[in-house]
C-alpha cells in the first residue's frame, strides 16, 4: 500500500477563531490565505494552507489530560532560528509551557489561546538516518521523553559566539534525569 507523501494540514475548531489566527500568524510567521466569518486558512510555506481554524461558537477546549491530539510540531532548519523564535515570542509575552531535549529533537512547547499545544523543534541529527538510528538505540529506549534544557542558556551561548553546530551536538548528547510526560507533551 502506498504511503502518503507528507502531512498536509491541521484543522482546529474554536470559539475564538480570530484569536487563534493571530496567535498562529505570530508563532509560525505565517500569512492568511483566506479569512471568512466561518474559517481562516493559514500558511507559512508554499502549501496552500497548513492550518485551518473553523469558528464553532459552542466549541469547548478539552480538559487535560484528555484523549486525542497531544500537540502539533513544526521543525526549524537550524537551532539559531528556534532560539530566535523563542526570544521573539517571549518578548511578545508568549512563554513556553515546556522545554525538552527529546534526543532526536530540541523542542519548545507553547499553548495556543484554546490550550492546544504546539511544539517548535529543531532536529538534533544532520540526517534522518542518524535520527532513526538514535530512535532505535538503547539510550533512547531508556529515556524516550528526554531531559529539560534552558533555551535562554543556549541563546546566550549562541549570541556569545559559540557555533550552532557545537551547541546542537551538545544537545544531542545531553544527559540528565529522565522526565515524564506532561499535558504539554
For each residue, the residues with C-beta under 8 A, 3 or more apart:
1:
2:
3:
4: 7
5:
6:
7: 4
8: 47 50
9: 47 49 50 51 52
10: 50 51 52 72
11: 51 52 53 54
12: 20 51 52 53 54 114 116
13: 53 54 56 59
14: 17 19 20 53 54 55 56 59 114
15: 55 56 57 58 59 60 114
16: 19 20 113 114
17: 14 20 21 39 40 53 54 55
18: 21 22 40
19: 14 16 22 23 113
20: 12 14 16 17 23 24 53 112 113 114
21: 17 18 24 25 32 35 40 42 53
22: 18 19 25 26
23: 19 20 26 27 94 112 113
24: 20 21 27 28 30 42 51 53 112
25: 21 22 28 29 30 31 32 42
26: 22 23 29 89 92 94
27: 23 24 85 89 94 110 112 118 120
28: 24 25 42 44 50 51 74
29: 25 26 44 85
30: 24 25 42 43 44 50 51
31: 25 42 43 44
32: 21 25 35 40 41 42
33: 41 42 43 48 49
34: 39 40 41
35: 21 32 40 41
36: 39 40
37: 55
38: 54 55
39: 17 34 36 52 53 54 55
40: 17 18 21 32 34 35 36 52 53
41: 32 33 34 35 48 49 51 52
42: 21 24 25 28 30 31 32 33 49 50 51 52 53
43: 30 31 33 46 47 48 49 50
44: 28 29 30 31 50 74
45: 50
46: 43
47: 8 9 43 50
48: 33 41 43
49: 9 33 41 42 43 52
50: 8 9 10 28 30 42 43 44 45 47
51: 9 10 11 12 24 28 30 41 42
52: 9 10 11 12 39 40 41 42 49
53: 11 12 13 14 17 20 21 24 39 40 42
54: 11 12 13 14 17 38 39
55: 14 15 17 37 38 39
56: 13 14 15 59
57: 15
58: 15
59: 13 14 15 56 114
60: 15
61: 114 115
62: 66 68 115
63: 66
64: 115 183
65: 183
66: 62 63
67:
68: 62
69: 72 116
70: 117 185
71: 109 116 117 118 119 184 185
72: 10 69 116 117 118 119
73: 107 118 119 120 121
74: 28 44 118 119 120 121
75: 105 121 122 123
76: 79 81 82 85 120 121 122
77: 81 122
78: 81 82 122 164 168
79: 76 82 83 106 122 154 158 164 167 168 171
80: 83 84 158 164
81: 76 77 78 84 85 122
82: 76 78 79 85 86 106 108 120 121 122 151
83: 79 80 86 87 151 154 155 158
84: 80 81 87 88 155
85: 27 29 76 81 82 88 89 108 120
86: 82 83 89 90 96 108 120 151 155
87: 83 84 90 91 155
88: 84 85 91 92
89: 26 27 85 86 92 94 95 110
90: 86 87 93 94 95 96
91: 87 88
92: 26 88 89
93: 90
94: 23 26 27 89 90 110
95: 89 90 110
96: 86 90 99 108 109 110 151
97: 109 110 111 117 184
98: 107 108 109 182 184 185
99: 96 107 108 109 148 149 150 151
100: 107 109 145 146 147 148 149 179 185
101: 105 106 107 124 146 147 148 149 171 174
102: 105 106 107 121 145 146
103: 124 134 139 140 143 146 172 174
104: 123 124 125 131 134 135 140
105: 75 101 102 121 122 123 124
106: 79 82 101 102 121 122 124 149 168 171
107: 73 98 99 100 101 102 119 120 121 146
108: 82 85 86 96 98 99 119 120 121 151
109: 71 96 97 98 99 100 117 118 119 120 184 185
110: 27 89 94 95 96 97 117 118 120
111: 97 115 116 117 118 184
112: 20 23 24 27 115 116 117 118
113: 16 19 20 23
114: 12 14 15 16 20 59 61
115: 61 62 64 111 112
116: 12 69 71 72 111 112
117: 70 71 72 97 109 110 111 112 183 184 185
118: 27 71 72 73 74 109 110 111 112
119: 71 72 73 74 107 108 109
120: 27 73 74 76 82 85 86 107 108 109 110
121: 73 74 75 76 82 102 105 106 107 108
122: 75 76 77 78 79 81 82 105 106 168
123: 75 104 105 131
124: 101 103 104 105 106 131 134 168 171 172
125: 104 128 130 131 134 172
126: 130
127: 130 131
128: 125 131 132
129: 132 133
130: 125 126 127 133 134
131: 104 123 124 125 127 128 134 135
132: 128 129 135 136
133: 129 130 136 137
134: 103 104 124 125 130 131 137 139 140 172
135: 104 131 132 140
136: 132 133 140
137: 133 134 140 141
138: 141 142
139: 103 134 142 143
140: 103 104 134 135 136 137 143 144
141: 137 138 144
142: 138 139 178
143: 103 139 140 146 147 178
144: 140 141
145: 100 102 178 179 180 181 185
146: 100 101 102 103 107 143 178 179
147: 100 101 143 174 175 176 177 178 179
148: 99 100 101 176 179
149: 99 100 101 106 153 154 171 174
150: 99 153 154
151: 82 83 86 96 99 108 154 155
152: 155 156
153: 149 150 156 157
154: 79 83 149 150 151 157 158 167 171
155: 83 84 86 87 151 152 158 159
156: 152 153 159 160
157: 153 154 160 162 167
158: 79 80 83 154 155 162 164 167
159: 155 156
160: 156 157
161:
162: 157 158 166 167
163: 166 167
164: 78 79 80 158 167 168
165: 168 169
166: 162 163 169 170
167: 79 154 157 158 162 163 164 170 171
168: 78 79 106 122 124 164 165 171 172
169: 165 166 172 173
170: 166 167 173 174
171: 79 101 106 124 149 154 167 168 174
172: 103 124 125 134 168 169
173: 169 170
174: 101 103 147 149 170 171
175: 147
176: 147 148
177: 147
178: 142 143 145 146 147
179: 100 145 146 147 148
180: 145
181: 145 185
182: 98 185
183: 64 65 117
184: 71 97 98 109 111 117
185: 70 71 98 100 109 117 145 181 182
